[in-house]
Amino acid sequence: MATAFNADYLARRAQLIAQDRALRADHVIGKELSEEERKADEILRRIRTSEAQSVWNAENSAKHRHGSQQMFPGMEFLTARETILKTELFDILGKMPKGGLLHAHLGAMVRVDVLLRLALSQPAMHVRVPQIVSEANIKTVLPQFRGLPRSQWTTHKSITDDAYEPDSWVPMKNARDNFSVALGGPEGFDRWLTDAITINPAEAYGTHNSTIEIWKKFQSTFGVSEGLIFFEPVLREYIREYFLSSIEDGISYLETRMLFHEKTILDAEGEETMDHEAFLRLYDGVVEEVKAKMKQEGRADEFVGSKVIYTVLRILPPEGLDWYLKDCIAMKKKFPHLIAGFDFVGHEDTLRPLIDYAEPLLRFVALQKEEGVEIPFMFHAGETLGDGTMADMNLYDAILLKTKRIGHGFSLIKHPKLLEICRKEEICVEVCPISNEILRLAGSMPMHPLPALMNQGVRVALCSDDPAIFGNMGLSFDFYQVFVASEVNGIATLRALVWDSIKYSSLEGKQKEEAFAKLERRWPVFVRYILDTYGRV
């Protein structure tokens, strides 16, 4: 009797679990796995369980004094990053074809050391600071960079010497070569710059451990890096590096949020002549160059291409938005294959909410119909801990304005009706797990609402947001943190997330078919890698 009772109970238990998970994107896929995928799934789960004990055991102390002092799967990323790199699971996920990256800000997509190399190669690149850099102020003084016209080049030697006149331009190479020995010399310059345009554990988990404070640091990084990036000779190679490094991490398609707030950027002569059309022409040209390179190397399956989401800062007065909306339509007409959508960027908790822009945005929708174009909204919304705050309420406006996707959507889980709408209307959420954790929306990955979104049937694309600032280059780190933080996740979860990143992208028709076909060819190679490399116990 006991055996029969247990069998009946276990059957009802299994049925309840299946019903509870029936809305997940990986539910159907899990039933359709090939035999090789099932074996690979067993290996992934075995390694996750093993490394939870051997690597992330709570008895192992963290090697950084900031953040949790005990190790656990999905712990604070900046503390865990170096350990993650050494795991077998990260090696596997690094080999995985990842489909599309749908939430990526152009100003934070290339490693600091690479950006430094690109900028130093340009004699026109200069730097200035408001005061002589010294041991007393090196942690607070921020540099400003700019590619200058030749007529404005200087021969000044240093920004750490007593002879330096504050706010005067110094060639970047000179500033680095002559950086005070007491401050570390050239390597000290590199560390100073790195600290200025990245977030470190001491800041995220110590001095800036709140959403307001960490956003102050976050925003300051762009003020430093933009002068290095948005100078045509650097920008061209920066975009190329962004594409190539993404490809190396298994990303085959990119939708880039490009900030069009400034109406011009610096051309190769250091003059502000590059308008938005020239900016997009440069970007489009690099896309085609990288496609040609991949094809020539026999790697055409690894890169589908890239599109652009036109963004402006949410500091604009509503009456100031119209110019940009008309410009967005003009750019869509000139680059119909490139412009994928429109969005606002900036801290939702402190800047203007979407409701402020509802009137011009509704006019924008009507104007698109008149002009014969379609530019979907891809709104940041709900990137907040708030409940009923302006940032939280952005979710209502995003959905009423018919957003195609939602950026972050961290507070979406608080809204049952909005969850239902997102599920029924297939509004995909661009979830940025590591970004959310570092910007203090979640203390660690097990605290993130992603599993709840998935269990509610909301479709999700994993994204890295601003990886150059956070250190989560590509997508492997985000996939890792998500995978180890839930025992439910398996190879079906990985496949669902990858395929949905293409399904809910802005690719259309033959382009989307091609992207799926390339994934179908690459996925079995990935599965075979798991079996061949880790299949022997």
C-alpha positions in Angstrom: 0.0 0.0 0.0 2.8 2.4 0.9 4.4 1.9 -2.5 1.2 2.5 -4.4 0.5 5.6 -2.2 4.0 7.0 -2.9 3.7 6.3 -6.6 0.3 8.1 -6.8 1.7 11.1 -4.8 4.8 11.3 -6.8 2.8 11.3 -10.0 0.5 14.1 -8.8 3.6 16.0 -7.6 5.3 15.7 -11.1 2.0 16.8 -12.7 1.8 19.9 -10.5 5.4 20.8 -11.2 4.8 20.4 -15.0 1.7 22.6 -14.8 3.5 25.2 -12.8 6.3 25.4 -15.5 4.1 25.0 -18.5 4.3 28.7 -19.5 8.1 28.8 -19.6 9.7 29.2 -23.0 11.8 26.1 -22.4 8.9 23.9 -21.5 8.0 22.7 -25.0 11.7 22.7 -26.1 12.5 20.4 -23.2 10.2 17.7 -24.6 11.7 18.0 -28.1 15.4 17.7 -27.2 17.5 15.3 -29.4 19.3 12.4 -27.7 22.6 14.3 -27.9 21.0 17.4 -26.3 19.6 15.2 -23.5 23.1 13.8 -22.8 24.6 17.3 -22.9 21.9 18.5 -20.5 22.9 15.8 -18.0 26.5 16.9 -18.3 25.7 20.5 -17.8 23.6 19.7 -14.7 26.3 17.4 -13.3 29.0 20.1 -13.7 26.7 22.7 -12.2 26.1 20.5 -9.1 29.8 19.6 -8.8 31.0 23.2 -9.1 28.4 24.4 -6.6 30.4 22.3 -4.1 33.9 22.5 -5.3 33.9 26.2 -6.4 31.0 27.9 -4.8 30.9 26.2 -1.4 30.0 28.5 1.4 33.1 27.4 3.3 35.2 28.9 0.6 35.8 32.6 1.5 35.6 35.3 -1.2 39.0 36.8 -2.2 37.6 40.4 -2.1 36.7 42.3 1.0 33.7 43.9 -0.7 30.4 42.0 -1.1 29.6 38.6 0.3 32.4 37.0 2.1 31.0 33.5 1.4 31.0 31.9 -2.0 27.7 30.8 -3.6 26.4 30.3 -7.2 25.3 33.6 -8.7 27.0 35.7 -6.1 28.0 39.3 -6.7 29.6 39.4 -10.2 32.5 41.8 -9.6 33.6 39.7 -6.6 33.1 36.4 -8.5 34.4 37.3 -12.0 37.9 35.8 -11.7 36.6 32.6 -10.2 33.9 32.3 -12.9 36.6 32.4 -15.6 38.2 29.2 -14.2 35.1 27.1 -14.2 34.2 24.3 -16.7 30.7 25.7 -17.0 32.0 29.0 -18.2 34.2 27.3 -20.7 31.1 25.5 -22.1 29.0 28.7 -22.2 31.8 30.6 -23.9 31.5 28.1 -26.8 27.7 28.5 -27.1 26.2 30.3 -30.1 24.1 33.0 -28.5 22.0 34.5 -31.3 21.3 38.2 -30.8 22.4 40.8 -28.3 19.3 43.1 -28.2 20.2 45.6 -25.5 23.7 47.1 -25.9 24.8 50.7 -25.5 27.4 51.8 -28.0 29.4 53.9 -25.5 30.2 50.9 -23.3 30.9 47.9 -25.6 34.7 47.7 -26.0 37.2 46.7 -23.3 39.1 49.5 -21.6 42.5 48.3 -22.6 41.5 48.1 -26.3 39.9 51.6 -26.2 43.1 52.9 -24.6 45.2 51.4 -27.4 42.9 52.8 -30.1 43.0 56.3 -28.6 46.7 56.3 -28.1 47.2 55.5 -31.8 45.8 58.9 -32.6 48.2 61.9 -32.3 45.2 64.2 -32.3 43.8 62.8 -29.0 44.4 65.1 -26.1 43.4 65.1 -22.4 42.8 67.8 -19.9 41.9 67.9 -16.2 40.6 70.7 -13.9 43.6 70.5 -11.6 47.1 68.9 -11.5 46.6 65.2 -10.8 48.2 64.2 -7.5 48.1 61.5 -4.9 45.6 63.5 -3.0 43.0 63.8 -5.8 43.7 61.0 -8.2 40.5 59.1 -7.1 38.3 62.1 -7.7 39.7 64.1 -10.6 38.2 62.9 -13.9 39.9 63.5 -17.3 38.3 64.9 -20.4 39.5 63.6 -23.8 39.1 65.1 -27.3 40.5 64.7 -30.7 41.7 68.2 -31.6 42.2 69.8 -35.0 45.9 70.0 -35.9 45.9 73.7 -35.4 45.1 73.2 -31.7 47.6 70.4 -31.0 50.0 71.2 -28.1 53.4 69.9 -27.0 52.6 70.1 -23.3 54.2 67.2 -21.4 52.3 66.2 -18.3 49.1 66.5 -16.3 50.9 65.6 -13.1 53.7 68.1 -13.2 53.7 71.4 -11.2 54.0 73.3 -14.5 50.6 72.0 -15.8 48.0 74.7 -16.2 44.6 73.3 -15.3 42.2 72.7 -18.2 44.9 73.0 -20.8 45.1 70.2 -23.4 48.0 67.7 -23.3 48.6 65.1 -26.0 47.3 61.8 -24.5 50.5 60.0 -25.3 52.6 62.6 -23.5 50.2 62.5 -20.5 50.6 58.8 -20.3 54.4 58.6 -20.9 55.0 61.4 -18.3 52.5 60.4 -15.7 54.1 60.8 -12.3 56.3 57.9 -11.2 54.8 58.4 -7.7 51.4 57.6 -9.2 52.6 54.6 -11.1 54.0 56.0 -14.3 52.3 54.9 -17.6 50.8 51.9 -15.9 49.4 54.3 -13.2 47.8 56.4 -16.0 46.2 53.2 -17.4 44.8 52.3 -13.9 43.5 55.8 -13.4 41.7 55.8 -16.7 40.3 52.3 -16.0 39.0 53.3 -12.6 37.3 56.4 -14.3 35.4 54.3 -16.8 34.6 51.1 -15.0 32.8 50.2 -11.7 34.9 48.2 -9.2 33.7 46.0 -6.3 34.7 48.6 -3.7 32.2 51.1 -5.4 29.4 48.7 -6.2 29.4 46.9 -2.9 30.9 49.6 -0.6 31.0 53.3 -1.2 28.2 53.4 -3.8 26.0 50.6 -2.5 22.6 52.1 -3.4 20.9 52.7 -6.7 21.2 56.5 -6.5 24.9 56.5 -5.6 26.0 53.8 -8.1 24.1 55.6 -10.9 26.2 58.7 -10.1 29.4 56.7 -10.7 27.8 54.9 -13.7 26.9 58.1 -15.4 30.3 59.7 -14.8 32.0 56.9 -16.8 30.3 58.0 -20.0 31.5 61.6 -19.5 35.1 60.3 -19.6 34.8 57.6 -22.3 32.7 59.5 -24.9 35.7 61.8 -25.7 37.8 58.8 -26.5 35.2 57.0 -28.6 33.3 59.7 -30.6 36.2 60.8 -32.8 35.9 59.4 -36.3 39.3 57.5 -36.5 38.7 55.9 -33.1 35.0 55.3 -33.6 35.4 53.3 -36.8 37.9 50.9 -35.2 35.9 50.8 -32.0 32.7 49.7 -33.8 34.8 47.0 -35.6 36.2 45.8 -32.3 32.7 45.7 -30.8 31.5 43.5 -33.6 34.5 41.2 -33.7 34.7 40.7 -29.9 31.0 39.9 -29.9 31.4 37.4 -32.6 34.2 35.7 -30.7 31.8 35.2 -27.8 29.2 33.6 -30.1 27.0 36.6 -30.7 25.8 36.7 -34.3 23.5 39.7 -34.3 23.5 43.0 -32.5 20.9 45.7 -31.9 22.8 48.8 -30.7 21.4 51.7 -28.8 23.1 54.7 -30.3 22.8 58.0 -28.6 21.8 60.8 -31.0 21.5 63.5 -28.4 24.4 65.4 -29.8 23.7 66.5 -33.3 27.3 66.2 -34.5 30.4 64.3 -33.5 34.1 64.9 -34.4 35.3 64.0 -37.9 38.9 62.8 -38.6 40.1 66.4 -38.5 38.7 67.0 -35.1 35.9 69.2 -36.4 32.3 68.8 -35.4 31.0 68.0 -38.9 29.8 64.4 -38.7 26.0 64.6 -38.6 23.7 61.7 -37.8 23.6 60.6 -41.4 27.5 60.4 -41.6 27.5 58.6 -38.2 25.1 55.9 -39.5 26.9 55.7 -42.8 30.1 54.9 -40.9 28.4 52.3 -38.8 26.7 50.7 -41.8 30.0 50.5 -43.6 31.7 48.7 -40.7 28.8 46.2 -40.6 29.4 45.3 -44.3 33.2 45.2 -43.8 32.9 42.7 -41.0 30.4 40.6 -43.0 32.8 40.4 -45.8 35.7 39.5 -43.5 33.6 36.7 -41.9 32.7 35.4 -45.4 36.3 35.5 -46.6 37.4 33.5 -43.5 34.7 30.9 -44.1 32.8 32.0 -41.0 29.7 33.6 -42.6 27.5 31.7 -40.2 29.0 33.6 -37.2 27.7 37.1 -38.2 24.2 38.1 -39.4 24.7 41.8 -39.0 23.6 44.7 -36.8 20.8 47.3 -36.5 20.5 50.5 -34.6 18.0 51.7 -32.0 17.8 55.6 -32.1 18.1 56.9 -28.5 18.0 60.3 -26.8 18.4 61.2 -23.2 15.4 61.5 -21.0 16.4 65.0 -19.9 14.8 66.7 -23.0 11.9 69.0 -22.4 8.9 67.5 -24.3 8.9 70.4 -26.7 12.5 69.6 -27.5 11.8 66.1 -28.6 10.1 66.8 -31.9 13.4 67.6 -33.7 14.8 64.2 -32.8 11.6 62.4 -33.8 11.6 64.0 -37.2 15.4 63.2 -37.5 14.7 59.6 -36.6 12.2 59.3 -39.4 14.6 61.0 -41.8 17.3 58.5 -40.8 14.9 55.6 -41.2 14.2 56.7 -44.8 17.9 57.0 -45.6 18.8 53.7 -43.8 15.6 51.6 -43.8 17.6 48.4 -43.2 19.5 49.9 -40.2 17.1 51.9 -37.9 15.3 49.3 -35.8 13.5 51.4 -33.2 13.4 54.4 -30.8 14.1 54.7 -27.1 15.0 57.0 -24.2 18.1 56.4 -22.0 19.1 57.7 -18.6 18.3 57.0 -15.0 14.6 56.3 -14.7 14.5 57.0 -11.0 15.7 60.6 -11.4 14.9 61.7 -14.9 11.8 62.4 -16.9 9.1 59.6 -17.1 7.5 58.4 -20.3 4.2 60.1 -19.5 6.0 63.5 -20.0 6.6 62.5 -23.6 3.3 60.8 -24.4 1.9 63.7 -26.6 5.0 64.0 -28.9 5.3 60.2 -29.1 1.7 59.8 -30.2 2.3 62.5 -32.9 5.4 60.5 -33.9 3.3 57.4 -34.5 0.9 59.4 -36.6 3.8 61.0 -38.6 5.3 57.6 -39.3 2.1 56.6 -41.0 2.1 59.8 -43.1 5.7 59.2 -44.1 5.3 55.5 -44.8 7.8 54.2 -42.3 7.5 52.0 -39.1 9.8 52.6 -36.2 8.8 50.5 -33.2 9.4 51.7 -29.6 11.9 49.7 -27.6 11.5 51.5 -24.3 13.6 51.2 -21.2 10.9 50.8 -18.5 10.8 49.6 -14.9 14.5 49.6 -14.3 13.8 50.4 -10.6 13.2 49.0 -7.2 10.3 51.4 -6.9 6.6 50.4 -6.6 4.3 53.0 -7.9 7.1 55.4 -8.5 7.6 57.3 -11.8 10.1 54.7 -13.0 7.8 51.8 -12.1 4.8 53.6 -13.8 6.9 53.8 -17.0 5.8 50.3 -17.6 2.1 51.3 -18.1 3.1 54.0 -20.6 5.5 51.7 -22.5 2.7 49.2 -23.0 0.0 51.7 -23.9 2.5 53.2 -26.4 2.8 49.7 -28.0 6.4 49.1 -27.2 7.8 46.1 -29.1 10.2 45.2 -26.3 10.9 46.4 -22.8 14.4 47.2 -21.7 15.1 45.8 -18.2 11.5 45.6 -16.9 12.9 44.8 -13.4 9.7 45.9 -11.6 7.4 44.2 -14.1 7.0 41.2 -11.8 4.9 43.4 -9.5 2.2 43.9 -12.1 0.0 40.9 -12.8 -2.0 42.6 -15.6 1.1 43.8 -17.3 2.6 40.4 -17.1 -0.5 39.0 -18.7 -0.3 41.6 -21.5 3.4 40.9 -22.1 2.7 37.2 -22.3 -0.3 37.4 -24.6 1.1 40.1 -26.9 4.6 38.6 -26.8 6.3 41.7 -25.6 9.9 40.5 -25.0 11.8 41.8 -22.0 15.5 42.6 -22.5 16.8 41.3 -19.2 20.3 42.5 -18.2 21.1 40.4 -15.1 24.6 41.5 -14.3 23.8 45.1 -15.0 20.8 45.0 -12.6 23.0 43.4 -9.9 25.9 45.9 -10.2 23.5 48.9 -10.3 22.1 47.5 -7.0 18.6 46.4 -8.1 19.5 42.9 -6.9 22.1 41.8 -4.3 22.9 38.7 -6.3 21.5 36.5 -9.1 19.3 34.3 -6.9 17.5 37.5 -5.9 16.8 38.5 -9.5 13.2 38.3 -10.7 14.1 36.6 -14.0 12.9 33.1 -13.0 9.5 34.6 -12.0 9.2 36.3 -15.4 10.0 33.1 -17.2 7.6 31.1 -15.1 4.8 33.6 -16.0 5.4 32.9 -19.7 7.0 36.3 -20.4 9.6 36.0 -23.2 13.1 37.1 -22.4 16.3 38.0 -24.2 19.5 38.0 -22.1 21.6 41.1 -22.6 24.8 42.7 -21.2 23.8 46.4 -21.3 27.1 48.2 -20.7 29.7 45.5 -20.5 32.8 47.7 -20.8 31.8 49.3 -17.5 30.7 46.1 -15.7 33.3 43.7 -17.1 30.7 41.3 -18.5 32.0 41.4 -22.1 29.9 39.5 -24.6 27.0 37.4 -23.2 28.8 34.4 -21.6 29.0 36.0 -18.1 25.3 36.8 -18.1 24.3 33.3 -19.3 26.6 31.9 -16.6 25.2 33.8 -13.7 21.6 33.0 -14.8 22.4 29.3 -15.4 24.0 28.6 -12.0 21.4 30.5 -10.0 18.5 28.1 -10.9 18.3 24.4 -10.8 15.4 24.5 -13.2 17.6 25.8 -16.0 19.0 23.3 -18.4 20.1 23.1 -22.1 16.4 23.7 -23.1 16.6 27.0 -21.2 19.7 28.0 -23.0 18.2 27.1 -26.4 15.0 29.0 -25.7 16.9 32.1 -24.7 19.1 32.0 -27.7 16.3 31.3 -30.2 14.1 34.0 -28.6 16.9 36.6 -29.1 16.4 36.1 -32.8 12.6 35.6 -32.8 12.1 39.0 -31.0 14.8 40.8 -32.8 14.1 43.4 -35.5 15.3 41.0 -38.2 12.6 40.3 -40.8 11.7 37.9 -43.6 14.7 36.3 -45.2 17.2 37.9 -42.8 15.4 36.2 -39.8 15.2 32.9 -41.7 18.9 33.1 -42.4 19.7 33.9 -38.7 17.7 30.8 -37.6 19.3 28.6 -40.2 22.8 29.7 -39.1 21.9 28.9 -35.5 20.5 25.5 -36.5 23.9 24.7 -38.1 26.0 25.9 -35.2 24.0 24.5 -32.3 24.8 20.8 -32.9 28.5 21.7 -33.0 28.1 23.3 -29.6 26.3 20.2 -28.2 29.0 17.9 -29.7 31.7 20.1 -27.9 30.0 19.4 -24.6 29.8 15.6 -25.2 33.4 15.3 -26.6 35.1 17.5 -24.0 33.1 16.8 -20.8 31.2 13.6 -21.6 33.8 11.3 -19.9 33.3 11.2 -16.2 
